[in-house]
Amino acid sequence: MTAVESRPAGVLAEAPGHRPFGARAKAFVALTKPRIIELLLMTTVPVMFLAAQGVPDLWLVLATCLGGYLSAGGANAYNMYIDRDIDALMDRTAQRPLVTGMVSPKECLAFATALTVGSTAWFWVLVNPLSAMLALGANAFYVLVYTMLLKRRTAQNIVWGGIAGCLPVLIGWSAVTNSVSWAALVLFLVMFFWTPPHYWPLSMKVKDDYERVGVPMLPVVAGNRAVARQIVLYSWVMVAVSLTLQPLGYTGWFYTIAAAVLGAMWLKEAHALQGRAKAGITGAKLKEMRLFHWSITYVSLLFAAVAIDPFLR
């Protein structure tokens, strides 16, 4: 018996087809994890401005954003299909459409496949083949490498699995230039080193959920001190990498100042978390979510600086 089948009677009492249309439509949108995709697009569009050294073709921006949403949405729907057993046992995911029965597993699988095929064709025809292959690669990496191979097997899951979330940077650059440059690779690395210290604080907050279902997120297998030490290490590397764009000649004074100030603020929060962890503080007083929320602000403002910098050079 799967975790979904073991939920209390009545949770799946109604067949998906008998649900109201509006609720069903909302459920299918939820399968794509829109809030996560917003963050991905927040890194894609500014890179297009940097690649164009100004305002890129607005139709191209729209086509890239829509294609990116469909591709990432397909990957997220596959993720919900694969993880539906553990989603049913975690408080954070207990209201997802497959767990509540609003969408059936077959419907979810068909939806994910349609989004993946459609987004690849969209990119190929309306953007370029390189962007299509990068988007398909991000989809496949998230589903096959992170969700199926790493997530339930290693505490390094989010480190290497996070590569999928870094690829939108390359997609944005390739959409404009039909190539990949060192600037795009630097920003790719910024996102690579950003992902673990972004996600580990959230994992610390919901550690019990992951422990309950046997997913070895780092906070489950290591103490708060060890996790905080890793957060600080990744944070320093991330900030250092973010400051290499100017020496390479891709950005000017505005981005460099923004990256330095934002990086200093990030490091202050990361070291503060480490200090609380070293002091043995737990529970609400650990305030791990301060860094999680700041990490979203950080990446939003950093990439806004990426977009603005070409106009001030």
PASEBA-1860 file (N, C-alpha, C; in nm, 3 decimals):
! residues 313
1> MTAVESRP> 0.084/-0.120/0.000/0.000/0.000/0.000/0.087/0.124/0.000 ~ 0.059/0.218/-0.088/0.138/0.341/-0.095/0.094/0.438/0.013 ~ 0.177/0.541/0.031/0.144/0.643/0.132/0.014/0.713/0.100 ~ -0.013/0.735/-0.030/-0.136/0.802/-0.069/-0.256/0.717/-0.033 ~ -0.243/0.583/-0.057/-0.355/0.494/-0.029/-0.382/0.481/0.120 ~ -0.278/0.510/0.202/-0.293/0.492/0.345/-0.349/0.614/0.418 ~ -0.380/0.720/0.345/-0.436/0.839/0.408/-0.577/0.808/0.461 ~ -0.626/0.886/0.554/-0.758/0.861/0.613/-0.867/0.852/0.507
9> AGVLAEAP> -0.966/0.770/0.534/-1.077/0.753/0.441/-1.145/0.886/0.416 ~ -1.182/0.907/0.291/-1.253/1.028/0.254/-1.167/1.129/0.185 ~ -1.034/1.120/0.203/-0.945/1.217/0.140/-0.953/1.207/-0.011 ~ -0.963/1.083/-0.062/-0.970/1.062/-0.205/-1.108/1.011/-0.245 ~ -1.210/1.047/-0.170/-1.343/0.991/-0.193/-1.402/1.032/-0.325 ~ -1.374/1.153/-0.367/-1.433/1.203/-0.491/-1.337/1.181/-0.607 ~ -1.387/1.126/-0.716/-1.303/1.110/-0.835/-1.267/1.247/-0.889 ~ -1.143/1.261/-0.944/-1.102/1.392/-0.994/-1.199/1.454/-1.092
17> GHRPFGAR> -1.261/1.371/-1.176/-1.350/1.424/-1.278/-1.475/1.490/-1.222 ~ -1.508/1.461/-1.095/-1.629/1.515/-1.035/-1.604/1.645/-0.959 ~ -1.482/1.691/-0.957/-1.449/1.815/-0.889/-1.493/1.935/-0.974 ~ -1.521/2.049/-0.912/-1.557/2.169/-0.988/-1.444/2.207/-1.083 ~ -1.482/2.262/-1.199/-1.383/2.295/-1.302/-1.278/2.394/-1.250 ~ -1.323/2.498/-1.179/-1.229/2.598/-1.130/-1.126/2.538/-1.036 ~ -1.171/2.452/-0.946/-1.080/2.388/-0.851/-0.982/2.297/-0.923 ~ -1.032/2.227/-1.025/-0.945/2.138/-1.103/-0.840/2.217/-1.179
25> AKAFVALT> -0.881/2.328/-1.239/-0.786/2.411/-1.313/-0.678/2.465/-1.219 ~ -0.719/2.507/-1.101/-0.625/2.557/-1.002/-0.527/2.447/-0.960 ~ -0.577/2.325/-0.951/-0.493/2.213/-0.912/-0.386/2.184/-1.017 ~ -0.425/2.191/-1.144/-0.326/2.168/-1.251/-0.219/2.277/-1.252 ~ -0.260/2.399/-1.225/-0.161/2.507/-1.214/-0.068/2.480/-1.096 ~ -0.123/2.431/-0.986/-0.041/2.401/-0.868/0.063/2.294/-0.897 ~ 0.034/2.204/-0.990/0.130/2.100/-1.027/0.260/2.160/-1.081 ~ 0.252/2.277/-1.139/0.369/2.340/-1.199/0.455/2.414/-1.096
33> KPRIIELL> 0.409/2.429/-0.972/0.479/2.502/-0.866/0.512/2.645/-0.912 ~ 0.412/2.728/-0.933/0.433/2.863/-0.989/0.530/2.950/-0.910 ~ 0.530/2.939/-0.778/0.617/3.026/-0.698/0.765/2.995/-0.723 ~ 0.796/2.869/-0.745/0.935/2.832/-0.777/0.972/2.884/-0.915 ~ 0.878/2.874/-1.010/0.907/2.918/-1.146/0.926/3.069/-1.151 ~ 0.854/3.144/-1.069/0.875/3.289/-1.062/1.021/3.321/-1.034 ~ 1.081/3.244/-0.944/1.220/3.266/-0.908/1.312/3.233/-1.025 ~ 1.280/3.127/-1.098/1.360/3.089/-1.214/1.355/3.198/-1.321
41> LMTTVPVM> 1.237/3.253/-1.345/1.224/3.358/-1.447/1.293/3.486/-1.401 ~ 1.302/3.505/-1.269/1.369/3.623/-1.216/1.519/3.622/-1.248 ~ 1.572/3.504/-1.274/1.713/3.496/-1.315/1.727/3.491/-1.466 ~ 1.625/3.446/-1.536/1.633/3.433/-1.681/1.629/3.569/-1.751 ~ 1.532/3.650/-1.717/1.510/3.777/-1.789/1.626/3.875/-1.772 ~ 1.677/3.900/-1.652/1.789/3.994/-1.641/1.911/3.953/-1.722 ~ 1.936/3.822/-1.730/2.049/3.774/-1.810/2.029/3.810/-1.958 ~ 1.906/3.811/-2.003/1.878/3.849/-2.141/1.915/3.995/-2.166
49> FLAAQGVP> 1.891/4.081/-2.066/1.931/4.222/-2.078/2.083/4.234/-2.084 ~ 2.152/4.157/-2.001/2.298/4.162/-2.002/2.353/4.110/-2.135 ~ 2.294/4.002/-2.184/2.340/3.945/-2.311/2.319/4.042/-2.426 ~ 2.207/4.116/-2.422/2.176/4.213/-2.528/2.246/4.347/-2.506 ~ 2.308/4.365/-2.388/2.368/4.493/-2.350/2.267/4.607/-2.367 ~ 2.146/4.579/-2.325/2.037/4.675/-2.337/1.905/4.601/-2.334 ~ 1.806/4.653/-2.403/1.674/4.591/-2.405/1.669/4.484/-2.513 ~ 1.647/4.358/-2.478/1.633/4.254/-2.579/1.499/4.263/-2.650
57> DLWLVLAT> 1.484/4.192/-2.757/1.357/4.188/-2.828/1.249/4.139/-2.732 ~ 1.144/4.219/-2.714/1.044/4.188/-2.612/0.963/4.063/-2.646 ~ 0.943/4.038/-2.775/0.876/3.912/-2.813/0.962/3.793/-2.773 ~ 1.093/3.806/-2.789/1.184/3.698/-2.751/1.180/3.675/-2.600 ~ 1.172/3.783/-2.523/1.161/3.770/-2.378/1.034/3.696/-2.341 ~ 0.923/3.735/-2.404/0.795/3.669/-2.375/0.799/3.521/-2.413 ~ 0.854/3.492/-2.531/0.861/3.353/-2.577/0.949/3.270/-2.484 ~ 1.059/3.328/-2.438/1.150/3.256/-2.349/1.085/3.232/-2.213
65> CLGGYLSA> 1.016/3.332/-2.163/0.949/3.316/-2.033/0.839/3.211/-2.038 ~ 0.758/3.215/-2.144/0.650/3.118/-2.154/0.707/2.977/-2.173 ~ 0.807/2.965/-2.260/0.869/2.834/-2.278/0.933/2.784/-2.150 ~ 0.997/2.875/-2.076/1.058/2.837/-1.950/0.956/2.793/-1.847 ~ 0.842/2.863/-1.844/0.737/2.823/-1.750/0.685/2.683/-1.783 ~ 0.660/2.657/-1.911/0.607/2.527/-1.950/0.707/2.415/-1.921 ~ 0.835/2.441/-1.948/0.937/2.339/-1.926/0.954/2.309/-1.778 ~ 0.971/2.415/-1.697/0.987/2.395/-1.553/0.860/2.338/-1.492
73> GGANAYNM> 0.745/2.381/-1.544/0.618/2.327/-1.495/0.606/2.179/-1.520 ~ 0.653/2.134/-1.636/0.652/1.992/-1.666/0.741/1.914/-1.570 ~ 0.859/1.968/-1.543/0.951/1.902/-1.450/0.891/1.894/-1.310 ~ 0.827/2.002/-1.267/0.766/2.004/-1.133/0.649/1.907/-1.123 ~ 0.573/1.893/-1.232/0.463/1.797/-1.231/0.515/1.654/-1.224 ~ 0.622/1.625/-1.300/0.687/1.493/-1.287/0.732/1.469/-1.144 ~ 0.789/1.573/-1.082/0.836/1.562/-0.944/0.723/1.525/-0.850 ~ 0.607/1.588/-0.868/0.493/1.556/-0.782/0.442/1.415/-0.808
81> YIDRDIDA> 0.449/1.369/-0.932/0.407/1.232/-0.964/0.497/1.131/-0.894 ~ 0.628/1.154/-0.899/0.724/1.060/-0.841/0.720/1.064/-0.688 ~ 0.702/1.183/-0.632/0.708/1.200/-0.487/0.573/1.194/-0.418 ~ 0.470/1.147/-0.486/0.337/1.152/-0.426/0.327/1.067/-0.301 ~ 0.410/0.963/-0.289/0.404/0.879/-0.169/0.456/0.954/-0.047 ~ 0.568/1.022/-0.059/0.621/1.093/0.058/0.550/1.227/0.079 ~ 0.498/1.287/-0.029/0.422/1.412/-0.014/0.302/1.391/0.078 ~ 0.244/1.271/0.075/0.127/1.243/0.158/0.160/1.237/0.306
89> LMDRTAQR> 0.287/1.220/0.338/0.328/1.204/0.478/0.393/1.329/0.536 ~ 0.418/1.431/0.454/0.483/1.552/0.503/0.382/1.664/0.517 ~ 0.387/1.735/0.628/0.294/1.844/0.652/0.302/1.951/0.543 ~ 0.425/1.979/0.498/0.448/2.088/0.401/0.384/2.059/0.266 ~ 0.364/1.931/0.234/0.317/1.894/0.100/0.184/1.819/0.102 ~ 0.120/1.814/0.217/-0.001/1.731/0.232/-0.120/1.781/0.151 ~ -0.116/1.905/0.104/-0.227/1.959/0.027/-0.199/1.964/-0.123 ~ -0.095/1.897/-0.168/-0.067/1.895/-0.311/-0.175/1.817/-0.387
97> PLVTGMVS> -0.199/1.850/-0.513/-0.314/1.794/-0.586/-0.321/1.643/-0.593 ~ -0.207/1.575/-0.603/-0.212/1.429/-0.609/-0.245/1.368/-0.473 ~ -0.206/1.434/-0.367/-0.233/1.384/-0.233/-0.382/1.399/-0.200 ~ -0.439/1.512/-0.235/-0.581/1.536/-0.205/-0.674/1.463/-0.302 ~ -0.619/1.415/-0.412/-0.703/1.348/-0.511/-0.766/1.441/-0.612 ~ -0.728/1.568/-0.609/-0.784/1.663/-0.705/-0.739/1.630/-0.848 ~ -0.620/1.572/-0.859/-0.567/1.526/-0.988/-0.521/1.382/-0.970 ~ -0.550/1.296/-1.066/-0.508/1.157/-1.056/-0.363/1.142/-1.104
105> PKECLAFA> -0.294/1.036/-1.063/-0.157/1.015/-1.109/-0.145/1.007/-1.262 ~ -0.241/0.941/-1.327/-0.236/0.932/-1.473/-0.250/1.069/-1.538 ~ -0.339/1.149/-1.484/-0.358/1.285/-1.537/-0.231/1.368/-1.518 ~ -0.169/1.354/-1.402/-0.047/1.429/-1.373/0.064/1.389/-1.469 ~ 0.079/1.260/-1.492/0.185/1.213/-1.581/0.162/1.262/-1.724 ~ 0.038/1.256/-1.770/0.006/1.304/-1.905/0.028/1.455/-1.916 ~ -0.009/1.527/-1.811/0.009/1.673/-1.808/0.157/1.709/-1.813 ~ 0.238/1.641/-1.732/0.381/1.668/-1.729/0.445/1.640/-1.865
113> TALTVGST> 0.405/1.531/-1.928/0.461/1.496/-2.058/0.421/1.596/-2.165 ~ 0.296/1.639/-2.161/0.249/1.738/-2.258/0.325/1.870/-2.244 ~ 0.348/1.913/-2.120/0.423/2.037/-2.097/0.567/2.025/-2.144 ~ 0.627/1.911/-2.120/0.767/1.891/-2.159/0.783/1.890/-2.310 ~ 0.698/1.814/-2.378/0.705/1.807/-2.524/0.670/1.942/-2.585 ~ 0.564/2.004/-2.533/0.521/2.133/-2.587/0.625/2.242/-2.568 ~ 0.689/2.246/-2.450/0.789/2.350/-2.424/0.913/2.331/-2.510 ~ 0.952/2.207/-2.532/1.069/2.182/-2.618/1.042/2.227/-2.760
121> AWFWVLVN> 0.924/2.194/-2.811/0.888/2.237/-2.946/0.878/2.390/-2.954 ~ 0.821/2.451/-2.850/0.807/2.597/-2.844/0.944/2.664/-2.853 ~ 1.037/2.620/-2.769/1.172/2.677/-2.771/1.239/2.656/-2.907 ~ 1.225/2.536/-2.961/1.293/2.502/-3.087/1.247/2.592/-3.200 ~ 1.117/2.615/-3.208/1.060/2.691/-3.319/1.068/2.842/-3.297 ~ 1.038/2.888/-3.175/1.023/3.031/-3.151/1.145/3.098/-3.086 ~ 1.235/3.021/-3.031/1.356/3.079/-2.971/1.477/3.030/-3.050 ~ 1.533/2.917/-3.013/1.636/2.852/-3.095/1.662/2.711/-3.041
129> PLSAMLAL> 1.721/2.624/-3.122/1.744/2.486/-3.078/1.833/2.472/-2.956 ~ 1.933/2.559/-2.940/2.020/2.551/-2.823/1.940/2.573/-2.695 ~ 1.856/2.674/-2.694/1.772/2.699/-2.576/1.676/2.583/-2.551 ~ 1.626/2.523/-2.659/1.537/2.408/-2.645/1.607/2.292/-2.576 ~ 1.733/2.265/-2.616/1.807/2.155/-2.557/1.845/2.183/-2.412 ~ 1.878/2.308/-2.383/1.910/2.344/-2.244/1.787/2.329/-2.154 ~ 1.671/2.372/-2.204/1.547/2.360/-2.126/1.512/2.214/-2.104 ~ 1.525/2.133/-2.209/1.497/1.990/-2.195/1.596/1.925/-2.100
137> GANAFYVL> 1.723/1.969/-2.107/1.824/1.916/-2.017/1.794/1.950/-1.872 ~ 1.748/2.073/-1.847/1.712/2.112/-1.710/1.597/2.028/-1.658 ~ 1.498/2.006/-1.744/1.383/1.922/-1.709/1.429/1.781/-1.673 ~ 1.509/1.721/-1.760/1.555/1.584/-1.739/1.643/1.573/-1.615 ~ 1.728/1.672/-1.592/1.818/1.668/-1.476/1.738/1.673/-1.347 ~ 1.639/1.761/-1.342/1.558/1.774/-1.222/1.481/1.646/-1.191 ~ 1.427/1.585/-1.296/1.343/1.466/-1.277/1.428/1.342/-1.254 ~ 1.522/1.316/-1.345/1.597/1.191/-1.341/1.710/1.192/-1.239
145> VYTMLLKR> 1.786/1.301/-1.234/1.902/1.304/-1.146/1.864/1.343/-1.003 ~ 1.793/1.457/-0.990/1.758/1.502/-0.854/1.648/1.416/-0.793 ~ 1.530/1.415/-0.857/1.413/1.351/-0.794/1.429/1.199/-0.782 ~ 1.476/1.134/-0.889/1.479/0.988/-0.889/1.608/0.930/-0.833 ~ 1.722/0.999/-0.854/1.850/0.940/-0.815/1.904/0.994/-0.683 ~ 1.903/1.125/-0.665/1.973/1.184/-0.552/1.888/1.209/-0.428 ~ 1.766/1.255/-0.448/1.687/1.308/-0.337/1.675/1.214/-0.218 ~ 1.651/1.088/-0.244/1.627/0.993/-0.135/1.751/0.912/-0.098
153> RTAQNIVW> 1.868/0.950/-0.158/1.988/0.868/-0.137/2.105/0.940/-0.072 ~ 2.114/1.070/-0.085/2.233/1.139/-0.037/2.201/1.278/0.018 ~ 2.279/1.318/0.117/2.263/1.452/0.174/2.314/1.560/0.080 ~ 2.382/1.518/-0.027/2.428/1.612/-0.129/2.323/1.634/-0.237 ~ 2.201/1.589/-0.212/2.095/1.594/-0.312/2.071/1.735/-0.366 ~ 2.058/1.832/-0.275/2.024/1.966/-0.319/2.143/2.037/-0.382 ~ 2.266/1.993/-0.347/2.386/2.054/-0.405/2.392/2.027/-0.555 ~ 2.387/1.899/-0.591/2.399/1.863/-0.733/2.266/1.871/-0.804
161> GGIAGCLP> 2.159/1.840/-0.734/2.027/1.851/-0.795/1.992/1.994/-0.830 ~ 2.053/2.090/-0.757/2.027/2.231/-0.782/2.075/2.279/-0.918 ~ 2.156/2.198/-0.986/2.204/2.237/-1.120/2.087/2.268/-1.213 ~ 1.978/2.194/-1.197/1.861/2.218/-1.282/1.810/2.360/-1.267 ~ 1.816/2.414/-1.146/1.768/2.549/-1.122/1.866/2.657/-1.167 ~ 1.988/2.616/-1.202/2.088/2.711/-1.252/2.079/2.727/-1.404 ~ 2.025/2.629/-1.472/2.023/2.630/-1.619/1.940/2.743/-1.681 ~ 1.835/2.795/-1.616/1.765/2.909/-1.676/1.856/3.028/-1.707
169> VLIGWSAV> 1.965/3.044/-1.633/2.061/3.150/-1.664/2.121/3.127/-1.803 ~ 2.160/3.004/-1.831/2.216/2.972/-1.962/2.109/2.983/-2.071 ~ 1.986/2.947/-2.037/1.877/2.955/-2.134/1.852/3.100/-2.173 ~ 1.850/3.190/-2.074/1.829/3.331/-2.104/1.938/3.387/-2.194 ~ 2.063/3.352/-2.166/2.174/3.402/-2.247/2.167/3.345/-2.389 ~ 2.143/3.215/-2.399/2.142/3.151/-2.531/2.024/3.197/-2.614 ~ 1.914/3.236/-2.549/1.798/3.285/-2.623/1.833/3.410/-2.702 ~ 1.919/3.494/-2.645/1.958/3.620/-2.710/2.073/3.600/-2.808
177> TNSVSWAA> 2.173/3.521/-2.768/2.297/3.512/-2.846/2.313/3.382/-2.923 ~ 2.228/3.283/-2.896/2.241/3.149/-2.955/2.377/3.089/-2.921 ~ 2.428/3.123/-2.803/2.556/3.071/-2.756/2.559/3.080/-2.604 ~ 2.668/3.031/-2.545/2.688/3.042/-2.400/2.825/3.105/-2.377 ~ 2.830/3.209/-2.293/2.956/3.280/-2.270/3.004/3.261/-2.127 ~ 3.122/3.316/-2.098/3.176/3.311/-1.963/3.086/3.385/-1.865 ~ 3.025/3.494/-1.909/2.935/3.569/-1.821/2.819/3.481/-1.775 ~ 2.763/3.406/-1.870/2.653/3.317/-1.835/2.699/3.207/-1.740
185> LVLFLVMF> 2.820/3.156/-1.762/2.873/3.050/-1.676/2.900/3.102/-1.534 ~ 2.947/3.228/-1.525/2.969/3.287/-1.392/2.837/3.297/-1.316 ~ 2.733/3.346/-1.383/2.603/3.358/-1.317/2.543/3.221/-1.287 ~ 2.571/3.124/-1.373/2.533/2.986/-1.345/2.595/2.940/-1.213 ~ 2.724/2.970/-1.194/2.793/2.930/-1.072/2.742/3.006/-0.950 ~ 2.705/3.132/-0.969/2.644/3.207/-0.858/2.520/3.133/-0.809 ~ 2.436/3.090/-0.902/2.314/3.018/-0.865/2.346/2.881/-0.807 ~ 2.451/2.817/-0.858/2.490/2.686/-0.806/2.530/2.695/-0.658
193> FWTPPHYW> 2.611/2.795/-0.624/2.655/2.811/-0.485/2.548/2.878/-0.399 ~ 2.450/2.944/-0.461/2.339/3.004/-0.387/2.239/2.900/-0.341 ~ 2.217/2.797/-0.421/2.107/2.703/-0.395/2.117/2.632/-0.260 ~ 2.231/2.572/-0.223/2.235/2.503/-0.092/2.209/2.596/0.027 ~ 2.278/2.713/0.038/2.249/2.798/0.154/2.112/2.864/0.147 ~ 2.048/2.861/0.030/1.909/2.905/0.019/1.815/2.799/0.075 ~ 1.840/2.673/0.040/1.745/2.567/0.074/1.771/2.504/0.210 ~ 1.896/2.497/0.254/1.923/2.431/0.381/1.855/2.498/0.500
201> PLSMKVKD> 1.843/2.631/0.507/1.767/2.688/0.620/1.622/2.640/0.623 ~ 1.558/2.630/0.505/1.422/2.578/0.501/1.420/2.432/0.546 ~ 1.521/2.356/0.504/1.530/2.215/0.545/1.548/2.203/0.695 ~ 1.619/2.298/0.755/1.634/2.298/0.900/1.498/2.318/0.968 ~ 1.418/2.406/0.908/1.286/2.437/0.965/1.192/2.316/0.959 ~ 1.196/2.242/0.846/1.103/2.130/0.826/1.176/1.996/0.834 ~ 1.281/1.992/0.915/1.362/1.871/0.927/1.279/1.749/0.964 ~ 1.182/1.767/1.052/1.100/1.653/1.097/1.025/1.590/0.980
209> DYERVGVP> 0.979/1.673/0.887/0.910/1.621/0.769/1.002/1.528/0.690 ~ 1.121/1.574/0.660/1.215/1.494/0.582/1.259/1.369/0.658 ~ 1.276/1.383/0.788/1.316/1.268/0.869/1.208/1.161/0.869 ~ 1.083/1.205/0.874/0.969/1.113/0.877/0.963/1.025/0.753 ~ 1.001/1.081/0.638/0.989/1.004/0.513/1.123/0.949/0.464 ~ 1.228/0.967/0.544/1.356/0.908/0.511/1.434/0.979/0.402 ~ 1.407/1.108/0.381/1.484/1.185/0.283/1.603/1.249/0.355 ~ 1.726/1.213/0.316/1.845/1.255/0.392/1.893/1.396/0.360
217> MLPVVAGN> 1.804/1.496/0.373/1.850/1.633/0.361/1.959/1.657/0.466 ~ 2.052/1.746/0.438/2.166/1.766/0.527/2.125/1.790/0.673 ~ 2.023/1.872/0.703/1.986/1.891/0.844/1.937/1.764/0.912 ~ 1.894/1.664/0.834/1.849/1.537/0.892/1.967/1.452/0.938 ~ 2.076/1.455/0.862/2.190/1.367/0.891/2.303/1.438/0.963 ~ 2.295/1.572/0.976/2.399/1.649/1.044/2.334/1.746/1.141 ~ 2.407/1.787/1.241/2.355/1.882/1.339/2.351/2.023/1.283 ~ 2.284/2.111/1.358/2.271/2.250/1.313/2.406/2.318/1.294
225> RAVARQIV> 2.502/2.286/1.379/2.634/2.348/1.367/2.699/2.311/1.234 ~ 2.692/2.183/1.198/2.753/2.137/1.073/2.683/2.199/0.953 ~ 2.550/2.208/0.959/2.475/2.267/0.848/2.509/2.415/0.834 ~ 2.513/2.486/0.946/2.545/2.629/0.943/2.686/2.653/0.889 ~ 2.778/2.564/0.924/2.916/2.577/0.873/2.918/2.562/0.721 ~ 2.842/2.468/0.670/2.834/2.450/0.525/2.767/2.571/0.458 ~ 2.666/2.625/0.523/2.598/2.743/0.469/2.696/2.859/0.456 ~ 2.778/2.882/0.558/2.875/2.991/0.554/2.978/2.966/0.445
233> LYSWVMVA> 3.026/2.843/0.432/3.126/2.810/0.329/3.072/2.838/0.190 ~ 2.954/2.788/0.159/2.893/2.810/0.028/2.865/2.959/0.006 ~ 2.828/3.029/0.111/2.797/3.172/0.099/2.920/3.252/0.059 ~ 3.033/3.224/0.119/3.155/3.296/0.084/3.195/3.271/-0.061 ~ 3.184/3.146/-0.104/3.219/3.115/-0.243/3.123/3.184/-0.339 ~ 2.993/3.182/-0.306/2.892/3.248/-0.390/2.922/3.396/-0.407 ~ 2.951/3.464/-0.297/2.978/3.608/-0.304/3.105/3.633/-0.385 ~ 3.209/3.553/-0.364/3.333/3.570/-0.440/3.310/3.553/-0.589
241> VSLTLQPL> 3.234/3.451/-0.626/3.205/3.427/-0.768/3.125/3.543/-0.827 ~ 3.031/3.596/-0.750/2.946/3.704/-0.802/3.026/3.829/-0.835 ~ 3.144/3.844/-0.773/3.225/3.963/-0.795/3.324/3.948/-0.910 ~ 3.321/3.834/-0.980/3.416/3.814/-1.091/3.366/3.868/-1.224 ~ 3.240/3.907/-1.233/3.188/3.957/-1.360/3.257/4.085/-1.405 ~ 3.285/4.172/-1.311/3.348/4.300/-1.348/3.492/4.280/-1.397 ~ 3.577/4.202/-1.330/3.712/4.178/-1.382/3.712/4.111/-1.519 ~ 3.609/4.032/-1.547/3.601/3.967/-1.678/3.549/4.062/-1.786
249> GYTGWFYT> 3.504/4.181/-1.745/3.463/4.282/-1.841/3.318/4.278/-1.883 ~ 3.234/4.206/-1.809/3.095/4.193/-1.849/3.002/4.293/-1.780 ~ 3.046/4.349/-1.668/2.963/4.445/-1.596/3.048/4.565/-1.553 ~ 2.980/4.671/-1.508/3.049/4.791/-1.466/3.034/4.816/-1.317 ~ 3.043/4.943/-1.281/3.047/4.982/-1.140/2.917/4.951/-1.066 ~ 2.802/4.966/-1.133/2.674/4.952/-1.063/2.656/4.809/-1.013 ~ 2.673/4.711/-1.102/2.657/4.572/-1.060/2.758/4.537/-0.952 ~ 2.882/4.582/-0.968/2.987/4.547/-0.873/2.955/4.598/-0.733
257> IAAAVLGA> 2.909/4.722/-0.723/2.872/4.778/-0.592/2.753/4.702/-0.534 ~ 2.653/4.675/-0.619/2.534/4.603/-0.573/2.572/4.464/-0.523 ~ 2.657/4.393/-0.598/2.698/4.258/-0.559/2.775/4.258/-0.428 ~ 2.860/4.361/-0.411/2.940/4.370/-0.288/2.851/4.399/-0.167 ~ 2.759/4.493/-0.181/2.671/4.529/-0.068/2.578/4.415/-0.034 ~ 2.514/4.358/-0.135/2.422/4.247/-0.111/2.496/4.127/-0.054 ~ 2.617/4.102/-0.104/2.696/3.991/-0.054/2.733/4.010/0.093 ~ 2.768/4.132/0.129/2.803/4.161/0.269/2.683/4.137/0.360
265> MWLKEAHA> 2.565/4.179/0.314/2.444/4.158/0.393/2.413/4.009/0.407 ~ 2.433/3.935/0.297/2.412/3.790/0.302/2.506/3.726/0.404 ~ 2.635/3.759/0.396/2.734/3.699/0.486/2.704/3.732/0.632 ~ 2.654/3.852/0.656/2.616/3.888/0.793/2.507/3.794/0.845 ~ 2.406/3.768/0.761/2.297/3.679/0.802/2.347/3.535/0.819 ~ 2.434/3.491/0.728/2.485/3.353/0.735/2.569/3.332/0.861 ~ 2.655/3.428/0.892/2.737/3.416/1.012/2.652/3.429/1.139 ~ 2.547/3.509/1.134/2.459/3.520/1.250/2.389/3.387/1.277
273> LQGRAKAG> 2.347/3.319/1.170/2.286/3.187/1.185/2.387/3.089/1.243 ~ 2.509/3.095/1.192/2.612/3.006/1.244/2.639/3.034/1.392 ~ 2.639/3.161/1.431/2.660/3.195/1.571/2.552/3.138/1.661 ~ 2.427/3.146/1.615/2.316/3.092/1.695/2.325/2.940/1.703 ~ 2.366/2.876/1.592/2.380/2.730/1.591/2.493/2.686/1.684 ~ 2.604/2.758/1.681/2.716/2.724/1.770/2.679/2.739/1.916 ~ 2.591/2.834/1.944/2.548/2.857/2.082/2.447/2.752/2.128 ~ 2.409/2.662/2.039/2.316/2.556/2.075/2.171/2.598/2.075
281> ITGAKLKE> 2.142/2.713/2.013/2.005/2.761/2.008/1.924/2.676/1.910 ~ 1.805/2.639/1.948/1.717/2.558/1.862/1.578/2.620/1.860 ~ 1.491/2.558/1.781/1.352/2.604/1.775/1.339/2.739/1.708 ~ 1.238/2.814/1.748/1.208/2.942/1.684/1.321/3.042/1.699 ~ 1.398/3.032/1.809/1.506/3.128/1.833/1.625/3.109/1.740 ~ 1.630/2.995/1.672/1.738/2.975/1.575/1.724/3.070/1.457 ~ 1.598/3.106/1.424/1.568/3.204/1.319/1.632/3.167/1.185 ~ 1.627/3.037/1.151/1.687/2.994/1.025/1.615/3.050/0.903
289> MRLFHWSI> 1.485/3.080/0.919/1.409/3.129/0.804/1.444/3.273/0.767 ~ 1.514/3.344/0.854/1.562/3.478/0.819/1.652/3.470/0.696 ~ 1.743/3.373/0.695/1.835/3.359/0.582/1.760/3.308/0.459 ~ 1.664/3.219/0.479/1.586/3.168/0.365/1.514/3.283/0.294 ~ 1.445/3.366/0.370/1.372/3.478/0.309/1.469/3.581/0.250 ~ 1.580/3.605/0.318/1.677/3.700/0.264/1.738/3.647/0.134 ~ 1.755/3.516/0.124/1.817/3.459/0.004/1.735/3.491/-0.120 ~ 1.603/3.494/-0.107/1.517/3.527/-0.221/1.531/3.675/-0.256
297> TYVSLLFA> 1.536/3.759/-0.153/1.558/3.902/-0.177/1.693/3.925/-0.243 ~ 1.794/3.856/-0.193/1.930/3.871/-0.245/1.935/3.841/-0.394 ~ 1.884/3.725/-0.434/1.897/3.686/-0.574/1.811/3.776/-0.663 ~ 1.698/3.823/-0.611/1.612/3.914/-0.689/1.685/4.046/-0.715 ~ 1.745/4.103/-0.611/1.814/4.230/-0.627/1.944/4.216/-0.706 ~ 2.015/4.106/-0.687/2.140/4.085/-0.761/2.113/4.079/-0.911 ~ 2.009/4.005/-0.950/1.980/3.993/-1.093/1.912/4.118/-1.147 ~ 1.846/4.193/-1.061/1.798/4.324/-1.105/1.916/4.413/-1.141
305> AVAIDPFL> 2.022/4.403/-1.061/2.145/4.479/-1.092/2.208/4.432/-1.222 ~ 2.198/4.304/-1.249/2.248/4.248/-1.377/2.177/4.315/-1.494 ~ 2.045/4.334/-1.481/1.966/4.394/-1.589/1.990/4.543/-1.603 ~ 2.011/4.611/-1.490/2.026/4.757/-1.492/2.165/4.799/-1.538 ~ 2.266/4.721/-1.504/2.405/4.761/-1.528/2.435/4.801/-1.673 ~ 2.385/4.731/-1.775/2.420/4.772/-1.913/2.379/4.914/-1.948 ~ 2.276/4.966/-1.881/2.228/5.102/-1.913/2.314/5.210/-1.847 ~ 2.401/5.171/-1.754/2.480/5.270/-1.681/2.628/5.264/-1.715
313> R> 2.665/5.179/-1.808/2.805/5.165/-1.842/2.847/5.272/-1.941
END
